[in-house]
Amino acid sequence: MKNATEFAKKFKTFRKKLPKEEVVYRNHGPIGEVIYSHLLWNATAKQANAAYEKLMQAAVDMNDLRMNHVFEMVEIIGVSYPQAEERAKRLKSVLNAIYKREHNVTLDSLEGVGKRDVREYFETLNGITPFVCNRVISMSFEVAAVPVDDRTLDALIANNIVHEEVDVVETSAWIGRQVKATEVLEVHACLQAWVEVQPARKPVFKKAPAKKKAAKKATKKKIVKKVAKKISKKKVSKKVAKKVAKKKVSKKVTKKVAKKVAKKVAKKVAKKKVAKKTTTKKKTKK
């Protein structure tokens, strides 16, 4: 992270001001944490608590929940739930991935397994997000991993606690280095409580970096030259060809567009030639 030392001092001060919050565990063990973490990702604790209760009441057991269609999960938690469909797809995908490994919706095979293996197990589950992964392994397997989702990151950036160019994964790892392994759960609970009362951040549309702009410009020039070369073969001057190509090639330049431009201009050139020949013949006859 840029200016890591400066932000580390800010985080230390910020942490002292965080609201105190108790760590709450789910009734259904690690699988319960997997389900609840999916519901908490980019949502409020109030929304997650209500949705969790609804899902548990609607399912006979965990395997029954896994068998639900995505649209059924969405109906249960509510269509207005943040990212409802994506959330349901990810949860179903993760439960299916666990079932394929365990032949059941349990995590019995992870009993007594090393922390590194636990992390690898969850990180490789199809559909899992870094937030869900970190929350489950820290809550159920005592792995020092700080859960950070987009809501948390936006709030931290808005309050100048982390650099504006960091992402979720980088922020999670950085916060993990600022706290002791034994304090991870406490920090997560306090951070979550703090995020709950933060105003939603308006999306910021960042300008494309200078390097990207230069690359785009270079690509456009390259394509324009290529088109111009093709057109010039049709006995049109290079100067005219370049002008035509620049006019015809849009900002989102693609090879397909370039080919179309060349074809279009070639047709125009052919029509002009035919017209010229016809006029010359008429004059000769007279």
C-alpha positions in Angstrom: 0.0 0.0 0.0 1.2 3.5 -0.8 2.3 5.6 2.2 1.8 2.5 4.4 3.6 4.0 7.4 1.4 7.1 7.4 -1.8 5.0 7.1 -0.7 2.6 9.8 -0.6 5.6 12.2 -4.1 6.6 11.1 -5.4 3.1 11.6 -4.0 2.9 15.1 -5.8 6.1 16.1 -9.0 5.0 14.2 -9.0 1.6 15.9 -9.2 3.3 19.4 -12.4 5.1 18.3 -14.2 2.0 16.9 -17.4 1.0 18.7 -17.1 -2.1 21.0 -18.9 -5.1 19.6 -19.1 -8.7 20.7 -18.3 -11.6 18.4 -21.4 -13.6 17.6 -21.3 -17.2 16.3 -24.0 -19.0 14.4 -25.8 -22.0 15.8 -25.0 -24.3 12.9 -21.2 -24.4 13.2 -18.8 -23.7 10.3 -21.5 -24.4 7.6 -23.7 -21.8 9.4 -20.8 -19.3 9.2 -20.5 -20.1 5.4 -24.1 -19.3 4.9 -24.2 -16.2 7.2 -21.0 -14.8 5.7 -22.6 -14.9 2.2 -25.5 -13.0 3.6 -23.3 -10.4 5.4 -21.1 -9.8 2.3 -21.9 -6.2 1.1 -25.0 -6.1 3.3 -25.9 -4.9 6.8 -26.0 -7.2 9.9 -29.7 -6.5 10.2 -30.4 -7.7 6.7 -28.1 -10.8 7.1 -29.7 -11.8 10.5 -33.2 -11.6 9.0 -32.2 -13.5 5.8 -30.4 -16.2 7.8 -33.4 -16.9 9.9 -35.6 -17.1 6.8 -33.2 -19.6 5.0 -32.9 -21.8 8.1 -36.7 -21.9 8.6 -37.3 -22.7 4.9 -34.8 -25.6 4.8 -35.2 -29.1 6.3 -31.4 -29.4 6.6 -28.2 -28.0 5.0 -28.4 -30.3 2.0 -32.0 -29.2 1.4 -30.7 -25.6 1.3 -28.0 -26.6 -1.2 -30.6 -28.2 -3.4 -32.6 -25.0 -3.7 -32.7 -23.2 -7.0 -31.1 -19.8 -7.2 -34.6 -18.1 -7.8 -35.9 -19.9 -4.7 -33.1 -18.5 -2.5 -33.7 -15.1 -3.9 -37.5 -15.4 -3.1 -36.7 -16.4 0.5 -34.2 -13.6 1.2 -36.1 -11.1 -0.9 -35.6 -9.7 -4.4 -34.7 -6.3 -2.9 -31.8 -7.8 -1.0 -28.4 -6.3 -2.1 -27.0 -8.3 -5.0 -29.6 -11.0 -4.3 -29.1 -13.1 -7.4 -25.3 -13.0 -7.4 -25.3 -13.8 -3.6 -27.6 -16.8 -4.1 -25.5 -18.1 -7.0 -22.3 -17.8 -5.0 -23.8 -19.5 -1.9 -25.2 -22.4 -4.0 -21.9 -22.8 -5.8 -19.9 -22.9 -2.6 -22.3 -25.4 -0.9 -22.1 -27.6 -4.1 -18.2 -27.4 -4.0 -18.2 -28.5 -0.4 -20.6 -31.3 -1.1 -18.4 -32.6 -3.9 -15.4 -32.7 -1.5 -17.2 -34.0 1.5 -20.1 -36.0 0.0 -22.2 -34.1 2.5 -22.8 -30.4 3.5 -20.3 -30.5 6.4 -16.7 -29.6 7.0 -15.7 -32.7 9.0 -12.6 -33.3 7.0 -11.1 -30.0 8.3 -11.0 -31.2 11.9 -7.4 -31.1 13.2 -6.1 -29.8 9.8 -3.3 -27.1 9.7 -4.3 -23.4 9.2 -2.5 -23.2 5.9 -4.5 -26.2 4.6 -7.7 -24.7 5.9 -7.0 -21.4 4.1 -6.2 -23.3 0.8 -9.4 -25.4 1.2 -11.6 -22.3 1.3 -9.7 -20.2 -1.2 -10.2 -22.8 -3.8 -14.0 -23.2 -3.4 -15.7 -22.2 -6.6 -17.7 -19.0 -6.2 -16.3 -17.9 -2.8 -15.4 -14.2 -2.2 -12.4 -13.1 -0.2 -14.7 -11.7 2.5 -16.6 -15.0 2.9 -13.4 -17.0 2.9 -11.6 -14.8 5.5 -14.7 -14.6 7.7 -15.3 -18.3 7.8 -11.7 -19.3 8.4 -11.2 -16.7 11.2 -14.6 -17.5 12.9 -14.5 -21.3 12.7 -10.8 -22.2 12.3 -8.9 -19.5 14.2 -7.0 -18.4 11.0 -5.7 -14.8 11.2 -7.7 -13.4 8.2 -9.5 -10.1 8.3 -12.8 -10.0 6.3 -13.1 -6.9 4.1 -15.9 -6.4 1.6 -16.7 -3.5 -0.8 -18.8 -1.7 1.9 -16.0 -1.8 4.4 -13.4 -0.7 1.8 -15.5 2.2 0.6 -16.0 3.4 4.2 -12.3 3.1 5.0 -11.3 5.1 1.8 -14.0 7.7 2.4 -12.6 8.3 6.0 -8.9 8.3 4.7 -8.0 5.3 6.7 -6.5 3.4 3.7 -5.2 4.6 0.3 -7.8 5.2 -2.4 -6.1 2.9 -4.9 -6.2 -0.3 -2.8 -8.5 -3.2 -3.3 -10.4 -5.6 -1.0 -7.6 -8.3 -0.9 -4.8 -5.8 -0.4 -6.7 -4.0 2.4 -7.5 -7.3 4.2 -3.9 -8.3 4.2 -2.7 -4.9 5.3 -5.2 -4.7 8.2 -4.0 -8.2 9.2 -0.5 -6.9 9.6 -1.7 -4.0 11.8 -3.4 -6.3 14.4 -2.4 -9.3 16.4 -3.7 -12.7 15.3 -5.8 -13.0 18.5 -7.4 -9.6 17.8 -8.7 -10.4 14.3 -12.2 -11.4 15.3 -12.6 -8.4 17.6 -11.4 -6.0 14.9 -13.8 -7.6 12.4 -16.8 -7.3 14.7 -15.9 -3.6 15.6 -15.3 -2.7 11.9 -18.6 -4.3 10.9 -20.4 -2.3 13.6 -18.7 0.9 12.4 -19.5 0.3 8.7 -23.2 -0.1 9.7 -23.4 3.6 10.6 -21.4 5.0 7.7 -23.1 6.9 4.9 -23.2 5.0 1.6 -20.3 6.3 -0.6 -21.2 7.7 -4.0 -19.4 5.9 -6.9 -16.3 7.7 -8.1 -15.6 7.6 -11.8 -11.8 7.6 -12.1 -10.0 9.0 -15.1 -8.1 6.5 -17.2 -4.3 6.6 -16.3 -2.0 8.4 -18.7 -0.4 5.1 -19.7 -3.7 3.5 -20.7 -4.6 6.7 -22.7 -1.3 6.6 -24.5 -1.8 2.9 -25.3 -5.3 3.5 -26.7 -4.0 6.3 -28.8 -1.1 4.2 -30.2 -3.5 1.3 -31.0 -5.8 3.7 -32.8 -2.9 5.1 -34.8 -1.8 1.6 -35.7 -5.2 0.6 -36.9 -5.7 3.8 -38.9 -2.4 3.3 -40.6 -3.4 -0.3 -41.4 -6.7 0.8 -42.9 -5.0 3.6 -44.8 -2.5 1.1 -46.3 -5.4 -1.1 -47.5 -7.2 1.8 -49.0 -4.1 3.1 -50.7 -3.8 -0.1 -52.6 -7.1 0.8 -54.3 -5.2 3.6 -56.0 -6.2 6.4 -53.7 -3.5 8.8 -52.4 -2.2 8.1 -48.9 -3.2 11.5 -47.7 -6.8 10.9 -48.7 -6.7 7.4 -47.3 -5.6 8.6 -43.9 -8.3 11.2 -43.8 -11.0 8.7 -44.7 -9.7 6.2 -42.2 -9.6 8.7 -39.3 -13.1 9.8 -40.1 -14.5 6.3 -40.3 -12.7 4.7 -37.4 -14.5 5.2 -34.2 -12.9 5.7 -30.7 -13.5 2.0 -29.8 -11.3 0.8 -32.6 -11.3 -2.9 -33.5 -9.9 -5.0 -36.3 -13.4 -5.8 -37.4 -14.3 -2.1 -37.7 -11.0 -1.5 -39.6 -11.9 -4.2 -42.1 -15.4 -2.8 -42.6 -14.0 0.7 -43.2 -11.5 -0.7 -45.8 -14.3 -2.6 -47.6 -16.7 0.4 -47.6 -14.0 2.8 -49.0 -13.0 0.2 -51.6 -16.6 0.0 -52.8 -16.7 3.8 -53.1 -13.5 3.8 -55.1 -14.8 1.1 -57.4 -18.0 3.0 -58.1 -16.0 6.2 -58.9 -13.8 4.2 -61.3 -16.9 2.8 -63.1 -18.5 6.2 -63.3 -15.3 7.7 -64.8 -15.0 4.9 -67.4 -18.6 5.4 -68.5 -18.1 9.2 -68.9 -14.8 8.6 -70.9 -16.6 6.1 -73.2 -19.4 8.6 -73.9 -17.0 11.3 -74.8 -15.0 9.0 -77.1 -18.2 8.0 -79.0 -19.1 11.6 -79.6 
